[in-house]
Amino acid sequence: MTQYQDKAVWELCRQGFHGVAADAEAAWSKGEDFRLGEPLPLARELLELIRIANWETQRQAA
């Protein structure tokens, strides 16, 4: 996983979203984008980390 993906997973865990963090890690490990299944009260910065992490996944696949 990339640095931004690691940061996003760590931040999700830090905010108590352990299941979401596990889902994100699983998706990125398979080279897939991660999408939130439901709206969560996440900070804008964390949403941006997830967006960048997804972009990195697409870039690695190219």
C-alpha positions as CSV (number, residue, x, y, z in Angstrom):
1,M,0.0,0.0,0.0
2,T,1.1,3.6,-0.6
3,Q,1.8,6.2,2.0
4,Y,-1.5,7.9,1.5
5,Q,-3.4,4.6,1.8
6,D,-1.6,3.8,5.0
7,K,-2.4,7.3,6.4
8,A,-6.0,6.9,5.5
9,V,-6.3,3.5,7.1
10,W,-4.5,4.8,10.2
11,E,-6.7,7.9,10.4
12,L,-9.9,5.8,10.0
13,C,-8.7,3.5,12.9
14,R,-7.8,6.5,15.0
15,Q,-11.3,7.9,14.6
16,G,-12.9,4.6,15.6
17,F,-13.9,3.3,12.2
18,H,-12.0,0.0,12.4
19,G,-14.4,-1.9,10.1
20,V,-14.3,0.8,7.5
21,A,-10.5,0.9,7.7
22,A,-10.4,-2.9,7.1
23,D,-12.6,-2.6,4.1
24,A,-10.4,0.2,2.7
25,E,-7.3,-1.8,3.2
26,A,-8.8,-4.8,1.6
27,A,-9.9,-2.8,-1.5
28,W,-6.6,-1.1,-1.9
29,S,-4.7,-4.3,-1.4
30,K,-6.6,-5.8,-4.3
31,G,-6.0,-2.7,-6.5
32,E,-9.5,-1.5,-6.3
33,D,-11.0,1.9,-5.3
34,F,-12.6,2.2,-1.9
35,R,-16.0,3.7,-1.6
36,L,-17.8,4.4,1.6
37,G,-20.9,2.3,1.9
38,E,-22.7,4.8,4.0
39,P,-22.2,8.5,4.8
40,L,-19.9,8.9,7.8
41,P,-19.0,12.0,9.9
42,L,-15.5,12.2,8.4
43,A,-13.3,15.2,8.3
44,R,-12.8,16.8,4.9
45,E,-9.0,16.0,5.2
46,L,-9.7,12.3,5.6
47,L,-12.1,12.3,2.6
48,E,-9.3,13.9,0.6
49,L,-6.8,11.2,1.8
50,I,-9.3,8.6,0.6
51,R,-9.6,10.4,-2.8
52,I,-5.8,10.5,-3.2
53,A,-5.4,6.9,-2.1
54,N,-8.0,5.8,-4.8
55,W,-6.2,7.9,-7.4
56,E,-2.9,6.2,-6.5
57,T,-4.6,2.8,-6.9
58,Q,-5.7,3.8,-10.4
59,R,-2.2,5.1,-11.2
60,Q,-0.6,1.9,-10.1
61,A,-3.0,-0.1,-12.3
62,A,-2.1,1.9,-15.4
